[in-house]
Amino acid sequence: MPPYKYNQAAFPKYKGDFDMRHSLQRVAGENALGTLKQRFQRLDFVDTDSIEQSCRIILGACVLHNLCCNTRDEMGDFAALESEEECEDGHNGAISTNNPTREACEQRRKTSAQTKC
């Protein structure tokens, strides 16, 4: 839904109020997507064919984000993670299994599975 176009001659107060609320909601949505993209960097490379598929991917990321928040898994933990380029390259592009980051992620997954499932 687009905001109203500003027309100084005939621009009622309710339209200005709507535009302000619309802007605040848009910014909140952009910030939420930014937070998801920080936590799940794979979202930067999602190539979807439909709006429905995009919505499902974002919904899944929201669910995972909420699960992380409920288990107090803060995003600060991800600052120390290696980027894809810094990971040890094993066999034909596979990431090495003796990577300490991978071990930490597997432990986090195991702990979450044991406490939440």
NUBAZA-483951 format. One record per residue: x, y, z of N, C-alpha, C, CB in turn. Coordinates in steps of 0.1 Angstrom, whole numbers. Glycine has a CB too. Example, Ala and Ser with C-alpha at 12.3 -4.5 7.8 and 13.67 -1.06 7.14 Angstrom:
<nu->132 | nv->-57 | nw->78 | cau->123 | cav->-45 | caw->78 | cu->132 | cv->-33 | cw->78 | cbu->113 | cbv->-45 | cbw->90>
<nu->128 | nv->-22 | nw->71 | cau->137 | cav->-11 | caw->71 | cu->129 | cv->0 | cw->79 | cbu->141 | cbv->-6 | cbw->57>
***
This chain:
<nu->9 | nv->-12 | nw->0 | cau->0 | cav->0 | caw->0 | cu->9 | cv->12 | cw->0 | cbu->-10 | cbv->0 | cbw->12>
<nu->8 | nv->20 | nw->-10 | cau->17 | cav->32 | caw->-11 | cu->12 | cv->44 | cw->-2 | cbu->18 | cbv->37 | cbw->-25>
<nu->20 | nv->52 | nw->2 | cau->16 | cav->64 | caw->10 | cu->9 | cv->74 | cw->0 | cbu->28 | cbv->71 | cbw->16>
<nu->2 | nv->84 | nw->6 | cau->-5 | cav->94 | caw->-2 | cu->6 | cv->103 | cw->-8 | cbu->-15 | cbv->102 | cbw->7>
<nu->3 | nv->108 | nw->-20 | cau->12 | cav->118 | caw->-26 | cu->8 | cv->132 | cw->-20 | cbu->10 | cbv->118 | cbw->-42>
<nu->19 | nv->139 | nw->-16 | cau->17 | cav->151 | caw->-10 | cu->12 | cv->162 | cw->-20 | cbu->30 | cbv->156 | cbw->-3>
<nu->1 | nv->168 | nw->-17 | cau->-4 | cav->179 | caw->-25 | cu->-8 | cv->190 | cw->-15 | cbu->-17 | cbv->175 | cbw->-33>
<nu->1 | nv->201 | nw->-15 | cau->-1 | cav->211 | caw->-5 | cu->-14 | cv->218 | cw->-5 | cbu->10 | cbv->222 | cbw->-8>
<nu->-20 | nv->219 | nw->-17 | cau->-33 | cav->226 | caw->-18 | cu->-44 | cv->218 | cw->-11 | cbu->-37 | cbv->228 | cbw->-33>
<nu->-45 | nv->205 | nw->-12 | cau->-56 | cav->198 | caw->-6 | cu->-50 | cv->185 | cw->0 | cbu->-66 | cbv->194 | cbw->-17>
<nu->-43 | nv->187 | nw->11 | cau->-38 | cav->175 | caw->18 | cu->-43 | cv->175 | cw->33 | cbu->-22 | cbv->176 | cbw->18>
<nu->-53 | nv->167 | nw->35 | cau->-59 | cav->167 | caw->48 | cu->-50 | cv->161 | cw->59 | cbu->-72 | cbv->159 | cbw->48>
<nu->-52 | nv->164 | nw->71 | cau->-44 | cav->160 | caw->82 | cu->-44 | cv->144 | cw->83 | cbu->-49 | cbv->166 | cbw->95>
<nu->-55 | nv->138 | nw->81 | cau->-56 | cav->123 | caw->82 | cu->-46 | cv->117 | cw->72 | cbu->-70 | cbv->118 | cbw->80>
<nu->-44 | nv->123 | nw->60 | cau->-35 | cav->117 | caw->51 | cu->-20 | cv->118 | cw->56 | cbu->-36 | cbv->124 | cbw->37>
<nu->-17 | nv->129 | nw->62 | cau->-4 | cav->131 | caw->67 | cu->-1 | cv->122 | cw->79 | cbu->-2 | cbv->146 | cbw->72>
<nu->-12 | nv->120 | nw->87 | cau->-11 | cav->110 | caw->98 | cu->-8 | cv->96 | cw->93 | cbu->-23 | cbv->111 | cbw->107>
<nu->-16 | nv->93 | nw->83 | cau->-14 | cav->79 | caw->77 | cu->0 | cv->78 | cw->71 | cbu->-25 | cbv->77 | cbw->65>
<nu->5 | nv->88 | nw->64 | cau->18 | cav->87 | caw->58 | cu->29 | cv->85 | cw->69 | cbu->21 | cbv->99 | cbw->50>
<nu->27 | nv->92 | nw->80 | cau->37 | cav->91 | caw->91 | cu->36 | cv->76 | cw->97 | cbu->34 | cbv->101 | cbw->103>
<nu->24 | nv->71 | nw->100 | cau->23 | cav->57 | caw->105 | cu->28 | cv->47 | cw->95 | cbu->8 | cbv->54 | cbw->108>
<nu->25 | nv->50 | nw->82 | cau->30 | cav->41 | caw->71 | cu->45 | cv->40 | cw->71 | cbu->24 | cbv->45 | cbw->58>
<nu->51 | nv->52 | nw->72 | cau->66 | cav->53 | caw->72 | cu->72 | cv->46 | cw->84 | cbu->70 | cbv->68 | cbw->72>
<nu->66 | nv->47 | nw->96 | cau->71 | cav->41 | caw->108 | cu->70 | cv->25 | cw->107 | cbu->64 | cbv->45 | cbw->120>
<nu->59 | nv->21 | nw->101 | cau->58 | cav->6 | caw->99 | cu->67 | cv->1 | cw->89 | cbu->43 | cbv->3 | cbw->95>
<nu->70 | nv->8 | nw->78 | cau->79 | cav->4 | caw->68 | cu->93 | cv->3 | cw->73 | cbu->79 | cbv->14 | cbw->56>
<nu->97 | nv->13 | nw->81 | cau->110 | cav->13 | caw->87 | cu->112 | cv->1 | cw->97 | cbu->113 | cbv->26 | cbw->95>
<nu->101 | nv->-2 | nw->105 | cau->101 | cav->-13 | caw->114 | cu->103 | cv->-26 | cw->106 | cbu->88 | cbv->-14 | cbw->123>
<nu->96 | nv->-28 | nw->95 | cau->97 | cav->-40 | caw->87 | cu->111 | cv->-41 | cw->81 | cbu->87 | cbv->-39 | cbw->76>
<nu->117 | nv->-30 | nw->76 | cau->130 | cav->-31 | caw->71 | cu->140 | cv->-34 | cw->81 | cbu->134 | cbv->-17 | cbw->64>
<nu->139 | nv->-29 | nw->93 | cau->148 | cav->-32 | caw->104 | cu->147 | cv->-47 | cw->108 | cbu->145 | cbv->-24 | cbw->117>
<nu->134 | nv->-52 | nw->108 | cau->132 | cav->-67 | caw->111 | cu->139 | cv->-75 | cw->101 | cbu->117 | cbv->-70 | cbw->112>
<nu->137 | nv->-72 | nw->88 | cau->144 | cav->-80 | caw->77 | cu->159 | cv->-79 | cw->79 | cbu->139 | cbv->-75 | cbw->64>
<nu->164 | nv->-67 | nw->82 | cau->178 | cav->-65 | caw->84 | cu->184 | cv->-74 | cw->95 | cbu->182 | cbv->-50 | cbw->87>
<nu->176 | nv->-75 | nw->106 | cau->180 | cav->-84 | caw->117 | cu->181 | cv->-98 | cw->113 | cbu->171 | cbv->-82 | cbw->129>
<nu->171 | nv->-102 | nw->105 | cau->170 | cav->-116 | caw->100 | cu->182 | cv->-119 | cw->91 | cbu->157 | cbv->-119 | cbw->93>
<nu->185 | nv->-109 | nw->82 | cau->197 | cav->-111 | caw->73 | cu->210 | cv->-111 | cw->80 | cbu->197 | cbv->-100 | cbw->63>
<nu->211 | nv->-104 | nw->92 | cau->223 | cav->-105 | caw->100 | cu->225 | cv->-119 | cw->106 | cbu->223 | cbv->-95 | cbw->111>
<nu->214 | nv->-124 | nw->111 | cau->215 | cav->-138 | caw->117 | cu->216 | cv->-149 | cw->107 | cbu->202 | cbv->-140 | cbw->126>
<nu->208 | nv->-148 | nw->96 | cau->208 | cav->-158 | caw->86 | cu->213 | cv->-152 | cw->73 | cbu->193 | cbv->-164 | cbw->84>
<nu->226 | nv->-151 | nw->71 | cau->232 | cav->-145 | caw->60 | cu->228 | cv->-151 | cw->47 | cbu->247 | cbv->-144 | cbw->62>
<nu->224 | nv->-163 | nw->47 | cau->219 | cav->-170 | caw->35 | cu->208 | cv->-163 | cw->28 | cbu->216 | cbv->-185 | cbw->38>
<nu->200 | nv->-155 | nw->36 | cau->189 | cav->-148 | caw->31 | cu->193 | cv->-138 | cw->20 | cbu->181 | cbv->-141 | cbw->42>
<nu->205 | nv->-133 | nw->20 | cau->210 | cav->-124 | caw->10 | cu->210 | cv->-130 | cw->-4 | cbu->224 | cbv->-119 | cbw->14>
<nu->211 | nv->-144 | nw->-4 | cau->213 | cav->-151 | caw->-17 | cu->201 | cv->-159 | cw->-21 | cbu->225 | cbv->-159 | cbw->-16>
<nu->189 | nv->-156 | nw->-15 | cau->177 | cav->-164 | caw->-18 | cu->172 | cv->-159 | cw->-32 | cbu->167 | cbv->-163 | cbw->-7>
<nu->170 | nv->-169 | nw->-41 | cau->165 | cav->-166 | caw->-54 | cu->151 | cv->-173 | cw->-54 | cbu->174 | cbv->-171 | cbw->-66>
<nu->141 | nv->-166 | nw->-54 | cau->127 | cav->-172 | caw->-53 | cu->120 | cv->-169 | cw->-66 | cbu->119 | cbv->-167 | cbw->-41>
<nu->111 | nv->-178 | nw->-69 | cau->103 | cav->-177 | caw->-81 | cu->89 | cv->-170 | cw->-79 | cbu->100 | cbv->-190 | cbw->-87>
<nu->85 | nv->-170 | nw->-66 | cau->72 | cav->-164 | caw->-63 | cu->72 | cv->-157 | cw->-50 | cbu->61 | cbv->-175 | cbw->-63>
<nu->62 | nv->-148 | nw->-48 | cau->60 | cav->-141 | caw->-36 | cu->57 | cv->-151 | cw->-25 | cbu->49 | cbv->-130 | cbw->-37>
<nu->49 | nv->-161 | nw->-28 | cau->45 | cav->-171 | caw->-18 | cu->58 | cv->-178 | cw->-13 | cbu->35 | cbv->-181 | cbw->-24>
<nu->67 | nv->-182 | nw->-21 | cau->79 | cav->-188 | caw->-17 | cu->88 | cv->-179 | cw->-9 | cbu->87 | cbv->-193 | cbw->-29>
<nu->88 | nv->-166 | nw->-12 | cau->96 | cav->-156 | caw->-4 | cu->90 | cv->-155 | cw->10 | cbu->96 | cbv->-143 | cbw->-12>
<nu->77 | nv->-155 | nw->10 | cau->70 | cav->-153 | caw->23 | cu->73 | cv->-166 | cw->32 | cbu->55 | cbv->-152 | cbw->21>
<nu->73 | nv->-177 | nw->26 | cau->76 | cav->-190 | caw->34 | cu->90 | cv->-189 | cw->39 | cbu->73 | cbv->-202 | cbw->26>
<nu->99 | nv->-185 | nw->31 | cau->113 | cav->-184 | caw->36 | cu->115 | cv->-175 | cw->47 | cbu->123 | cbv->-181 | cbw->24>
<nu->109 | nv->-163 | nw->46 | cau->110 | cav->-153 | caw->56 | cu->103 | cv->-157 | cw->69 | cbu->104 | cbv->-139 | cbw->51>
<nu->91 | nv->-164 | nw->67 | cau->84 | cav->-169 | caw->79 | cu->93 | cv->-179 | cw->86 | cbu->71 | cbv->-175 | cbw->75>
<nu->99 | nv->-188 | nw->79 | cau->108 | cav->-198 | caw->85 | cu->119 | cv->-191 | cw->92 | cbu->114 | cbv->-207 | cbw->74>
<nu->125 | nv->-181 | nw->86 | cau->136 | cav->-174 | caw->93 | cu->131 | cv->-167 | cw->106 | cbu->142 | cbv->-163 | cbw->84>
<nu->119 | nv->-162 | nw->105 | cau->113 | cav->-156 | caw->117 | cu->111 | cv->-166 | cw->129 | cbu->99 | cbv->-149 | cbw->114>
<nu->106 | nv->-178 | nw->125 | cau->104 | cav->-188 | caw->135 | cu->117 | cv->-192 | cw->141 | cbu->97 | cbv->-201 | cbw->129>
<nu->128 | nv->-194 | nw->133 | cau->141 | cav->-198 | caw->138 | cu->147 | cv->-187 | cw->147 | cbu->151 | cbv->-201 | cbw->126>
<nu->145 | nv->-174 | nw->142 | cau->149 | cav->-163 | caw->150 | cu->142 | cv->-162 | cw->164 | cbu->147 | cbv->-149 | cbw->143>
<nu->129 | nv->-165 | nw->164 | cau->122 | cav->-165 | caw->177 | cu->127 | cv->-176 | cw->186 | cbu->107 | cbv->-166 | cbw->174>
<nu->129 | nv->-188 | nw->180 | cau->135 | cav->-199 | caw->187 | cu->148 | cv->-195 | cw->194 | cbu->136 | cbv->-212 | cbw->178>
<nu->156 | nv->-189 | nw->186 | cau->170 | cav->-185 | caw->191 | cu->168 | cv->-175 | cw->203 | cbu->178 | cbv->-178 | cbw->180>
<nu->158 | nv->-165 | nw->201 | cau->156 | cav->-155 | caw->212 | cu->151 | cv->-162 | cw->224 | cbu->146 | cbv->-145 | cbw->207>
<nu->142 | nv->-172 | nw->223 | cau->136 | cav->-179 | caw->234 | cu->147 | cv->-187 | cw->242 | cbu->125 | cbv->-188 | cbw->230>
<nu->157 | nv->-192 | nw->235 | cau->167 | cav->-199 | caw->241 | cu->179 | cv->-190 | cw->245 | cbu->172 | cbv->-211 | cbw->232>
<nu->177 | nv->-177 | nw->244 | cau->187 | cav->-167 | caw->247 | cu->200 | cv->-169 | cw->239 | cbu->190 | cbv->-168 | cbw->262>
<nu->198 | nv->-173 | nw->227 | cau->210 | cav->-174 | caw->218 | cu->212 | cv->-161 | cw->211 | cbu->207 | cbv->-186 | cbw->207>
<nu->220 | nv->-152 | nw->217 | cau->222 | cav->-139 | caw->212 | cu->230 | cv->-138 | cw->199 | cbu->229 | cbv->-130 | cbw->223>
<nu->227 | nv->-128 | nw->191 | cau->234 | cav->-127 | caw->178 | cu->249 | cv->-123 | cw->180 | cbu->227 | cbv->-116 | cbw->170>
<nu->253 | nv->-118 | nw->191 | cau->267 | cav->-115 | caw->194 | cu->276 | cv->-127 | cw->192 | cbu->269 | cbv->-109 | cbw->207>
<nu->271 | nv->-139 | nw->194 | cau->278 | cav->-151 | caw->192 | cu->283 | cv->-152 | cw->178 | cbu->270 | cbv->-163 | cbw->196>
<nu->276 | nv->-146 | nw->168 | cau->279 | cav->-148 | caw->154 | cu->290 | cv->-139 | cw->149 | cbu->267 | cbv->-146 | cbw->146>
<nu->294 | nv->-129 | nw->157 | cau->304 | cav->-120 | caw->153 | cu->318 | cv->-127 | cw->152 | cbu->306 | cbv->-108 | cbw->163>
<nu->320 | nv->-138 | nw->160 | cau->332 | cav->-145 | caw->160 | cu->333 | cv->-156 | cw->149 | cbu->335 | cbv->-151 | cbw->173>
<nu->322 | nv->-159 | nw->143 | cau->321 | cav->-169 | caw->133 | cu->329 | cv->-165 | cw->121 | cbu->307 | cbv->-173 | cbw->129>
<nu->336 | nv->-175 | nw->115 | cau->344 | cav->-172 | caw->103 | cu->334 | cv->-170 | cw->91 | cbu->353 | cbv->-184 | cbw->100>
<nu->339 | nv->-162 | nw->81 | cau->331 | cav->-161 | caw->69 | cu->334 | cv->-173 | cw->60 | cbu->335 | cbv->-147 | cbw->62>
<nu->326 | nv->-174 | nw->50 | cau->327 | cav->-186 | caw->41 | cu->341 | cv->-186 | cw->35 | cbu->316 | cbv->-185 | cbw->30>
<nu->347 | nv->-175 | nw->32 | cau->360 | cav->-174 | caw->25 | cu->371 | cv->-178 | cw->35 | cbu->362 | cbv->-160 | cbw->20>
<nu->369 | nv->-176 | nw->48 | cau->379 | cav->-179 | caw->58 | cu->379 | cv->-194 | cw->63 | cbu->377 | cbv->-170 | cbw->70>
<nu->368 | nv->-201 | nw->60 | cau->367 | cav->-215 | caw->64 | cu->377 | cv->-224 | cw->57 | cbu->353 | cbv->-220 | cbw->62>
<nu->382 | nv->-234 | nw->64 | cau->392 | cav->-243 | caw->57 | cu->384 | cv->-250 | cw->46 | cbu->397 | cbv->-253 | cbw->68>
<nu->391 | nv->-251 | nw->35 | cau->385 | cav->-258 | caw->24 | cu->390 | cv->-272 | cw->23 | cbu->389 | cbv->-250 | cbw->11>
<nu->381 | nv->-282 | nw->24 | cau->385 | cav->-296 | caw->24 | cu->385 | cv->-302 | cw->11 | cbu->375 | cbv->-303 | cbw->33>
<nu->376 | nv->-311 | nw->8 | cau->376 | cav->-318 | caw->-4 | cu->366 | cv->-312 | cw->-14 | cbu->372 | cbv->-333 | cbw->-2>
<nu->371 | nv->-307 | nw->-25 | cau->363 | cav->-301 | caw->-35 | cu->353 | cv->-290 | cw->-30 | cbu->355 | cbv->-312 | cbw->-43>
<nu->358 | nv->-282 | nw->-22 | cau->349 | cav->-271 | caw->-17 | cu->341 | cv->-274 | cw->-4 | cbu->340 | cbv->-267 | cbw->-27>
<nu->342 | nv->-286 | nw->1 | cau->335 | cav->-290 | caw->13 | cu->342 | cv->-283 | cw->25 | cbu->334 | cbv->-305 | cbw->15>
<nu->335 | nv->-279 | nw->35 | cau->340 | cav->-272 | caw->46 | cu->345 | cv->-283 | cw->56 | cbu->330 | cbv->-263 | cbw->54>
<nu->357 | nv->-281 | nw->61 | cau->363 | cav->-291 | caw->70 | cu->355 | cv->-294 | cw->82 | cbu->377 | cbv->-287 | cbw->74>
<nu->354 | nv->-307 | nw->86 | cau->346 | cav->-311 | caw->97 | cu->353 | cv->-308 | cw->110 | cbu->342 | cbv->-325 | cbw->96>
<nu->366 | nv->-305 | nw->110 | cau->373 | cav->-303 | caw->123 | cu->373 | cv->-288 | cw->126 | cbu->387 | cbv->-308 | cbw->123>
<nu->365 | nv->-280 | nw->120 | cau->364 | cav->-266 | caw->122 | cu->357 | cv->-263 | cw->136 | cbu->355 | cbv->-259 | cbw->111>
<nu->363 | nv->-256 | nw->145 | cau->357 | cav->-253 | caw->158 | cu->344 | cv->-246 | cw->157 | cbu->366 | cbv->-245 | cbw->166>
<nu->341 | nv->-238 | nw->147 | cau->328 | cav->-232 | caw->145 | cu->318 | cv->-242 | cw->143 | cbu->329 | cbv->-222 | cbw->134>
<nu->321 | nv->-252 | nw->134 | cau->311 | cav->-262 | caw->131 | cu->308 | cv->-270 | cw->144 | cbu->316 | cbv->-272 | cbw->120>
<nu->318 | nv->-274 | nw->151 | cau->316 | cav->-281 | caw->164 | cu->307 | cv->-273 | cw->173 | cbu->329 | cbv->-284 | cbw->171>
<nu->309 | nv->-260 | nw->174 | cau->301 | cav->-252 | caw->183 | cu->286 | cv->-252 | cw->178 | cbu->306 | cbv->-238 | cbw->184>
<nu->285 | nv->-251 | nw->165 | cau->271 | cav->-251 | caw->159 | cu->264 | cv->-264 | cw->162 | cbu->272 | cbv->-248 | cbw->144>
<nu->271 | nv->-275 | nw->160 | cau->265 | cav->-288 | caw->162 | cu->261 | cv->-290 | cw->177 | cbu->275 | cbv->-299 | cbw->158>
<nu->270 | nv->-285 | nw->186 | cau->266 | cav->-286 | caw->200 | cu->254 | cv->-277 | cw->204 | cbu->278 | cbv->-281 | cbw->209>
<nu->253 | nv->-265 | nw->198 | cau->241 | cav->-257 | caw->200 | cu->229 | cv->-263 | cw->194 | cbu->243 | cbv->-243 | cbw->193>
<nu->230 | nv->-270 | nw->183 | cau->218 | cav->-277 | caw->177 | cu->214 | cv->-288 | cw->186 | cbu->222 | cbv->-282 | cbw->163>
<nu->224 | nv->-296 | nw->191 | cau->221 | cav->-307 | caw->200 | cu->214 | cv->-303 | cw->212 | cbu->234 | cbv->-315 | cbw->203>
<nu->219 | nv->-292 | nw->218 | cau->213 | cav->-287 | caw->231 | cu->199 | cv->-282 | cw->228 | cbu->222 | cbv->-275 | cbw->236>
<nu->197 | nv->-275 | nw->217 | cau->183 | cav->-270 | caw->214 | cu->174 | cv->-282 | cw->211 | cbu->184 | cbv->-261 | cbw->201>
<nu->179 | nv->-292 | nw->204 | cau->170 | cav->-303 | caw->201 | cu->166 | cv->-311 | cw->214 | cbu->177 | cbv->-313 | cbw->192>
<nu->176 | nv->-312 | nw->224 | cau->173 | cav->-319 | caw->236 | cu->164 | cv->-311 | cw->245 | cbu->186 | cbv->-322 | cbw->243>
<nu->164 | nv->-298 | nw->245 | cau->156 | cav->-290 | caw->254 | cu->143 | cv->-286 | cw->248 | cbu->164 | cbv->-278 | cbw->258>
<nu->142 | nv->-285 | nw->235 | cau->130 | cav->-280 | caw->229 | cu->121 | cv->-291 | cw->222 | cbu->133 | cbv->-270 | cbw->218>
<nu->127 | nv->-302 | nw->219 | cau->119 | cav->-313 | caw->212 | cu->115 | cv->-324 | cw->221 | cbu->128 | cbv->-318 | cbw->200>
***
